[in-house]
Amino acid sequence: MERILILDDDITFALMLRTWLSKRGFEVATASTVAAARKMLSEEHYSLVLSDMRLPDEDGIALLQWMAGEGITAPVIVMTSYAEIQNAVRCMKLGARDYVSKPVNPDELLKKIHEALDSLSGTTSAAGATPPAKAHRPAAAAKEAASGVAAGGSKGGVQRAAQPASLNYIEGRSDASRRLYEYIRLVAPTNMSVLINGASGTGKEHVAQLIHQQSKRAGKPFVAVDCGAIPRELAASEFFGHVKGSFTGAVGDKKGAFELADGGTLFLDEVGNLTYETQVQLLRALQERRIRPVGGNREIPVDIRLVAATNEDLEAAIARGTFRSDLYHRINSFTLRVPSLNERRDDIPLFADFFLDQANRELDKCIVGFDAAAIRALAAYDWPGNLRQLKNTVMSATLLAAGEYITAGDLPGEITGASASPAASYSLHDPATEEEQIRRALAAAGGNKSQAAKLLGIDRKTLYNKLHLYGIE
């Protein structure tokens, strides 16, 4: 059976083309980036590659050059818009077999596929063979660069992260997404302090990590502090450190977030939760660029770039007298607003496929994609929990899916409008139903605590603590 690799970041088009070719006897896999295609071509044999001209990370020309260098001889048919015919001709000079214009004429494409395959084998391709029983899972668009859709999951601890690893992400194609990442690329190389505004679950820490990794400080530490989790009495120690014996429980010297982030980026998540007293201490450290550990007798110079995030209206907090205006202006040299998911609906299928790729790896499954009804339901829902909610939804649907595709029946009832099944929806947003949600997630995961924790968007330690709290065996 001839195997075809489709390389296109239009997830809906790629799915339709994959289905159409599968019905004509081909075994088909899809990829959304040149990086993903390279990995797949390195690991498995494909008879032919159908590649879009423009991809999120590189273009079809880069793929052809890489294939030539690796000695991969599978014929390539380039799919391109009429305005890019000149580039398609360039691709043919680099070794592409042929090109087709978008919108693609199916009969013309099939004819070109057969011609390309026949030129290799001298025989007729199996156009009428039975469709394969199982298709390959489309690789999600994943850039290995700084860090797009890396939202979702729980945030453990007060101080989080040292140097973040390169994060896979996709930027999205909607106007709102393009504008966000354009602003990130604009401000990242500067040393300006940045305030990131956005609702919970939109990926504010991801944006902060992108700013760091695209800055001149990328080789230095990135330290994140959850301001909402800092007890009032420990705030000074968390930010500035302490010396041994400075207070009860200080059994040794400790470096604070400022010193740990020296030379790099300090990220203050949910900065609006800081107490007024801590705000005063923070402002002084930012103005003087020096800190004094609790109980210490010397000041330590620090060089940090500050990025802060909040889902609150800080100007309203200033008016209420709960947030200092001088600190607000110190942390707000440049403002970035992260759009909610319902403001970039065009990206929902792309983000859902990205999360499906993650879920397949984490749950050891190979779900191909979403059926049409599921895609319609995902695109129509308002997503109050934003990307974090979408990630958890896709994770639970991947676990529940019994076939090759996630169907509308695998999605929570709140998304499809149907009555929710006992194991279809998991959220710890409502403390009143927390125990019930944990039991439902455990049931759906067959008692596997690691998978249940993933469905709930928390880590295993947090889940074990809650199991002990509620007496759940």
GIDA-V485422 format. One line per field, one symbol per residue. burial: 1 if it has 9 or more other C-alpha atoms within 8 Angstrom, else 0. A space follows every 10 residues. Layout:
burial: ???
//
This chain:
burial: 0111111110 1001000100 1111111111 1111111100 1000011111 1110110111 1111101100 0000111111 1000100101 1101111111 1101000110 0111011100 0000010000 1100111111 1111011111 1110000111 0011001111 1101011101 1011101110 0111111110 1111111111 1111111101 1111111101 0000111111 1111110001 0011111111 1111111111 1101010111 1011110011 1111110010 0101111111 1001001100 0011001101 1111110111 1101101111 1111111011 0000101111 1001101110 1010111111 1111111110 1001111101 1110110001 0011110100 0001001101 1111100010 1111111111 0010001000 000
//
